Amino acid sequence: MAPTSLARLSIVAAPLYREELGAHLRDLRHRRGERLADTASRAGVSTQYLSEIERGRKDPSSEIVEAVSVALGTTVGDVAIAVGHRLRDLARAPGTSLRARAFALAA
């Protein structure tokens, strides 16, 4: 097998923690009727960074999650539990809202 060929293709059907974290934080913000800029300002982060977190593009530190949680009137513990429940519920519903991601593993 040539060194540049693919040895195998592995499909992983699992949501990323950062994606569910972002979705949950966005849900909380929307429920409060807040603008992104208002929440970001109270959390001490840029609007762009909070937007990237909410879209699952960034994997924030625990300190940032804490700051955003407090800005949204909750605790980091409650956020972690809610995200865990979201992930569990997705795992229990095969084929529902699961995003298949392919990872190529070189030989």
C-alpha positions as CSV (number, residue, x, y, z in Angstrom):
1,M,0.0,0.0,0.0
2,A,1.4,3.4,-0.9
3,P,2.2,5.6,2.1
4,T,-0.2,8.3,0.9
5,S,-3.2,6.0,0.5
6,L,-5.9,5.7,3.1
7,A,-5.6,2.6,5.3
8,R,-9.2,2.8,6.5
9,L,-12.1,5.1,6.9
10,S,-13.7,5.3,10.3
11,I,-17.1,6.8,10.8
12,V,-17.8,8.4,14.1
13,A,-21.5,9.3,14.8
14,A,-21.3,11.4,17.9
15,P,-21.9,15.1,18.5
16,L,-19.1,17.1,19.9
17,Y,-19.3,18.4,23.4
18,R,-18.4,21.9,22.3
19,E,-21.3,21.9,19.8
20,E,-23.9,20.9,22.4
21,L,-22.3,23.3,24.9
22,G,-22.7,26.1,22.4
23,A,-26.2,25.2,21.5
24,H,-27.2,25.1,25.2
25,L,-25.7,28.5,25.9
26,R,-27.4,29.9,22.9
27,D,-30.7,28.4,24.1
28,L,-30.2,30.0,27.5
29,R,-29.5,33.4,25.9
30,H,-32.5,33.3,23.7
31,R,-34.8,32.3,26.6
32,R,-33.6,35.4,28.3
33,G,-34.3,37.5,25.2
34,E,-30.7,38.8,25.2
35,R,-28.5,40.0,22.4
36,L,-25.2,38.3,21.9
37,A,-23.4,41.6,22.6
38,D,-25.1,42.0,26.0
39,T,-24.2,38.6,27.2
40,A,-20.7,38.8,25.9
41,S,-20.1,42.1,27.6
42,R,-21.3,40.8,31.0
43,A,-19.1,37.7,30.6
44,G,-16.0,39.7,29.6
45,V,-15.6,38.1,26.2
46,S,-15.9,39.5,22.7
47,T,-19.1,39.2,20.8
48,Q,-17.3,37.3,18.1
49,Y,-15.8,34.8,20.5
50,L,-19.2,34.1,22.2
51,S,-20.7,33.7,18.7
52,E,-18.0,31.1,17.9
53,I,-18.7,29.3,21.1
54,E,-22.4,29.2,20.5
55,R,-21.8,27.8,17.0
56,G,-19.5,25.1,18.3
57,R,-16.5,26.5,16.6
58,K,-14.5,27.2,19.8
59,D,-13.7,24.9,22.7
60,P,-13.8,27.4,25.6
61,S,-11.8,27.0,28.8
62,S,-13.7,26.2,32.0
63,E,-13.1,29.8,33.1
64,I,-14.9,31.2,30.0
65,V,-17.7,28.7,30.5
66,E,-18.0,29.9,34.1
67,A,-18.1,33.5,33.0
68,V,-20.7,33.0,30.3
69,S,-22.8,30.8,32.7
70,V,-22.8,33.5,35.3
71,A,-23.7,36.1,32.7
72,L,-26.7,34.0,31.8
73,G,-27.8,33.6,35.4
74,T,-26.8,30.0,36.0
75,T,-23.8,28.0,37.2
76,V,-21.2,26.1,35.3
77,G,-22.4,23.0,37.1
78,D,-25.9,23.4,35.8
79,V,-24.6,24.0,32.3
80,A,-22.4,20.9,32.5
81,I,-25.3,18.8,33.6
82,A,-27.6,20.1,30.9
83,V,-25.0,19.5,28.2
84,G,-24.5,16.0,29.6
85,H,-28.3,15.4,29.3
86,R,-28.3,16.7,25.8
87,L,-25.5,14.4,24.8
88,R,-27.1,11.4,26.5
89,D,-30.4,12.1,24.8
90,L,-28.7,12.3,21.4
91,A,-26.9,9.0,22.0
92,R,-30.2,7.3,22.9
93,A,-31.9,8.4,19.7
94,P,-29.9,6.6,16.9
95,G,-30.0,8.5,13.7
96,T,-31.6,11.5,15.2
97,S,-29.5,14.7,15.2
98,L,-26.3,12.8,15.1
99,R,-23.7,14.2,12.7
100,A,-21.5,11.6,11.1
101,R,-17.9,12.7,10.8
102,A,-15.4,10.8,8.8
103,F,-11.7,10.6,9.9
104,A,-9.2,9.3,7.5
105,L,-6.4,7.3,9.2
106,A,-3.2,7.0,7.2
107,A,-1.4,3.7,7.0
